[in-house]
Amino acid sequence: MINSKKGLNLFNQIKSVITFEESSYENASNENEQIVKPVTRPEERDFILKNWESNGYSYLNNFYKKAVRGIWKDKIKKLCII
């Protein structure tokens, strides 16, 4: 979807090297809810931002490493039991 003259100029510069399909606003908005209304804010966003502001990036990095590591350990254990 092109929303401005600048967008149209950029599109015209690249349209020969991309694949695109013309569509109507109605079709696009039926397939893409973000065109009609804002995306719902995920609950996790506030948790992440609050912890980043108060504890820094290293804290979040370690927090998610542990969380992901735990998820993979559980999945591996299930595979080994079978």
C-alpha positions as CSV (number, residue, x, y, z in Angstrom):
1,M,0.0,0.0,0.0
2,I,1.5,3.4,-1.0
3,N,0.5,6.2,1.2
4,S,2.5,9.2,0.0
5,K,4.4,10.8,-2.9
6,K,7.7,9.7,-1.4
7,G,6.3,6.1,-1.1
8,L,5.2,6.2,-4.8
9,N,8.6,7.5,-5.9
10,L,10.4,4.7,-4.0
11,F,8.0,2.1,-5.4
12,N,8.6,3.3,-8.9
13,Q,12.3,2.9,-8.4
14,I,12.0,-0.7,-7.3
15,K,9.0,-2.1,-9.1
16,S,11.0,-3.5,-12.0
17,V,12.9,-5.8,-9.6
18,I,10.1,-7.0,-7.3
19,T,6.9,-9.0,-7.7
20,F,3.8,-7.1,-6.6
21,E,0.0,-7.4,-7.1
22,E,-2.4,-4.5,-7.3
23,S,-5.4,-4.7,-4.9
24,S,-8.1,-2.5,-3.5
25,Y,-8.2,-1.0,-0.1
26,E,-11.1,-3.3,0.8
27,N,-9.2,-6.5,-0.1
28,A,-6.1,-5.3,1.7
29,S,-7.9,-4.4,4.8
30,N,-9.8,-7.7,4.9
31,E,-6.4,-9.5,4.9
32,N,-4.5,-7.1,7.1
33,E,-6.3,-6.0,10.3
34,Q,-3.5,-3.5,11.1
35,I,-4.7,-1.3,8.3
36,V,-8.1,-0.8,10.0
37,K,-7.1,-0.6,13.7
38,P,-3.9,-0.6,15.8
39,V,-2.3,-3.8,16.8
40,T,-3.2,-5.0,20.3
41,R,-0.4,-4.3,22.7
42,P,1.0,-7.6,24.1
43,E,1.1,-7.9,27.9
44,E,4.8,-9.1,27.7
45,R,5.8,-5.7,26.3
46,D,5.4,-3.8,29.6
47,F,7.2,-6.5,31.5
48,I,10.2,-6.4,29.1
49,L,10.4,-2.6,29.0
50,K,10.1,-2.3,32.8
51,N,12.9,-4.8,33.4
52,W,15.1,-3.3,30.7
53,E,14.7,0.1,32.2
54,S,15.4,-1.0,35.8
55,N,17.9,-3.8,35.2
56,G,19.4,-3.3,31.8
57,Y,19.9,-5.4,28.7
58,S,22.1,-8.0,30.4
59,Y,19.4,-8.9,32.9
60,L,16.9,-9.5,30.1
61,N,19.4,-11.4,28.0
62,N,20.1,-13.8,31.0
63,F,16.4,-14.0,31.8
64,Y,15.5,-15.2,28.3
65,K,18.5,-17.4,27.9
66,K,17.3,-19.3,31.0
67,A,13.7,-19.4,29.8
68,V,14.7,-20.7,26.4
69,R,17.1,-23.2,27.9
70,G,14.4,-24.6,30.1
71,I,12.0,-25.0,27.2
72,W,14.6,-26.9,25.2
73,K,15.6,-29.1,28.2
74,D,11.9,-30.1,28.6
75,K,11.5,-30.9,24.9
76,I,14.7,-32.9,24.9
77,K,13.7,-34.8,28.0
78,K,10.3,-35.7,26.4
79,L,12.1,-37.0,23.3
80,C,14.5,-39.1,25.3
81,I,11.7,-40.7,27.4
82,I,9.9,-41.9,24.3
